[in-house]
Amino acid sequence: MRALRIIVLVLIALLAWLQYRLWFGNGGAREVEALQQQVREQAHANAGLKQRNDTLAAEVVDLKSGEAAVEERARSELGMIKPGETFYRVVDSEQATTEEAQPLEEQ
């Protein structure tokens, strides 16, 4: 009878120890949930980066395929204009009071 009680107590202690390891120990449920959250966050970040890479790849193909894309980029980023064109700078109404917008012509 006494041996049976000892065996039951040992089994209960073993079960409690295993439950503790399952929920709180190394590789337990909390750690698994934290790792799954990190995986979800990384997948979200990867999706954004993939979209950015796809946009850049499309832009590279566009730049390699013709002059129109190069001309557009030169106009928008470098402010270049063709001979005979007139460049107009549009300013916000707040800035218009302090600065005057004047057309610039290329010579």
C-alpha positions in Angstrom: 0.0 0.0 0.0 2.8 2.4 0.9 4.7 1.5 -2.3 1.6 2.3 -4.3 1.3 5.8 -2.7 5.0 6.4 -3.5 4.5 5.4 -7.1 1.4 7.6 -7.5 3.3 10.6 -5.9 6.2 10.0 -8.3 3.9 9.9 -11.3 2.1 13.0 -10.2 5.4 14.8 -9.7 6.6 13.6 -13.1 3.3 14.8 -14.7 3.7 18.2 -13.0 7.3 18.5 -14.2 6.3 17.6 -17.8 3.5 20.1 -17.8 5.8 22.8 -16.5 8.3 22.0 -19.3 5.5 22.0 -21.8 4.2 25.4 -20.9 7.2 27.3 -19.5 10.4 25.4 -20.4 12.8 25.7 -23.3 10.9 25.1 -26.5 7.6 25.3 -24.6 4.2 26.6 -25.8 5.1 30.3 -25.1 8.3 30.1 -27.0 6.6 28.4 -29.9 4.0 31.1 -30.0 6.6 33.9 -29.9 8.5 32.2 -32.8 5.3 31.9 -34.8 4.7 35.6 -34.3 8.2 36.4 -35.5 7.6 34.2 -38.6 4.3 36.1 -39.3 6.1 39.5 -39.0 9.0 38.3 -41.2 6.6 37.0 -43.8 4.8 40.4 -43.9 8.1 42.2 -44.2 9.2 39.8 -47.0 6.0 40.5 -48.9 6.7 44.2 -48.8 10.2 43.7 -49.9 9.1 41.4 -52.7 6.7 44.0 -54.0 9.5 46.6 -53.9 11.8 44.2 -55.8 9.2 43.6 -58.4 8.7 47.3 -58.9 12.4 47.9 -59.2 12.7 45.0 -61.7 9.9 46.4 -63.8 11.6 49.8 -63.7 14.9 48.2 -64.8 13.2 46.5 -67.7 11.5 49.7 -68.7 14.8 51.6 -68.6 16.5 49.0 -70.7 13.7 48.8 -73.3 13.6 52.4 -74.6 14.3 56.0 -74.4 10.9 57.1 -73.1 11.6 55.9 -69.6 15.1 57.5 -69.5 13.6 60.8 -70.7 10.9 60.6 -68.1 13.4 60.0 -65.4 15.6 62.8 -66.6 12.7 65.2 -66.6 11.3 64.2 -63.2 14.5 63.7 -61.2 16.9 66.0 -62.9 14.6 68.7 -64.1 15.9 68.5 -67.6 13.9 70.1 -70.5 14.2 69.9 -74.3 15.4 72.8 -76.4 12.5 75.2 -77.0 10.4 73.9 -74.1 9.3 76.2 -71.3 9.6 74.9 -67.7 7.0 76.1 -65.2 7.4 75.6 -61.5 4.1 75.3 -59.5 4.3 76.4 -55.9 1.8 76.0 -53.1 -0.3 79.1 -52.2 1.6 79.5 -49.0 4.9 79.6 -50.8 3.5 81.8 -53.5 3.3 84.8 -51.1 7.0 84.6 -50.3 8.3 83.5 -53.8 7.3 84.4 -57.3 7.0 81.6 -59.8 8.7 82.5 -63.0 9.0 80.3 -66.2 12.5 79.2 -67.0 13.5 78.8 -70.7 16.4 76.8 -71.9 18.7 78.6 -74.2 
